Each structure stands twice: as C-alpha cells, then as structure tokens.
Amino acid sequence: MLFLALVCLSEMVTAQKYISRNGHVWFYSHTPVEDIEAHNYQVVSILDAADGTLQFSMLIKSFEFRIALMQEHFNENYMESGKIPKAGFKGIISNLSDIDFSKNGSYPAEVTGELTIHGVTKTDTFKGTLTVSGNSVNAKAGFIVKPKEFDITIPAVVENKIAKEIEVNVDVTYTQN
C-alpha cells in the first residue's frame, strides 16, 4: 500500500513539470531609419506548476535576422555572443493561486524574476498569459528591454538605426515532462 502511494505521489510531482525545447522569442526595434526584427526558435524553458518557478535559456547566436549582415553585427559587435553566449530568465509566478493547471482556460500571469542579457542581470516583473489545454501550457508575454541597461553599447554611427527600447515577445508551448 505504501509503495502504491509513493508511486502515485511520484507521478503527481512529475506531472506538474512542463518543458519546452523549441520556444519562440523575438524582438523588434523600430526607428524612422530602420526596422530590425530577429527570431529565436531554440529557447529551452521549464515551468513547475507546483511552485510556480519558471526558467528560460537561449543561445544568442540562435537569433535569425532577415539580413545576414545584421545578424553578424548583432552577434559580434553588440551582443558579443562569442564571449557571452546565453541569455536567460529565472523567476516565479507571483499569482500562482489564480492559475488552475488542471482546468483548460486562459489565465493572466505575473512573473517576477531575474532577466540576464549580455551578462547583466536585472530583477523585473512581467505580465503575460498562460493558456492550459489538456497536457500542454502555452505562455505568452511581451515586454520592453533597454539595451543601455544591459551594458549593450551601440556605436554612434548606427545609434539612429537601433531603438532605445526594444520590444521583446515570448511564445512558448510546454508539454508535461
């Protein structure tokens, strides 16, 4: 009987973890001179529904641009992806009690944690939506990043081509682990 209870408990704990290996993060920079957009479809993320912890990790070099030269400048000159290869987030869902992972539906979520870009970590709170559908959960969020706050230097010769505030969007679908 005790063995059966332990097996059931183990299954319940495992069922509360969700994982994604192909999340989508993209950013958009708009200026009167130029629009820049890049997509990364290789974002790894783990969501623990039991305690609300959430983690994201991505390789900077996985961002794809429509113009190869933009991608090269992004990696070599601005993000220094050879030296600082990853960006990530570690946080917790602040309003976890408002989200029912056992019931299909769309739930507003507020996540507080540490966003690390270009080797600089900032604590912030982000709002998004979690949509539960069967054994999967979709997370969507949008927020603003200021390159200057993450020690990303934009050379004066191109500073009018890159926005001071970059729109970042997240769209990740998790499956139960």
Buried (B, 14 or more C-beta within 10 A) or exposed (E): EEEEEEEEEEEEEEBBBBBBEEBBBBBBBBEEEBEBBBBBBBBBBBBBBEEBBBBBBBBBBBBBBEEEEBBEBBBEEBBBBEEBBBBBBBBBBBBBEEBEBEEEEEBEBBBBBEBBBBEEBEEBEBEBEBBBEEEEBBBBBEBEBEBEBBEBEBEEEEEEBBBEEBBBBBBBBBEBE
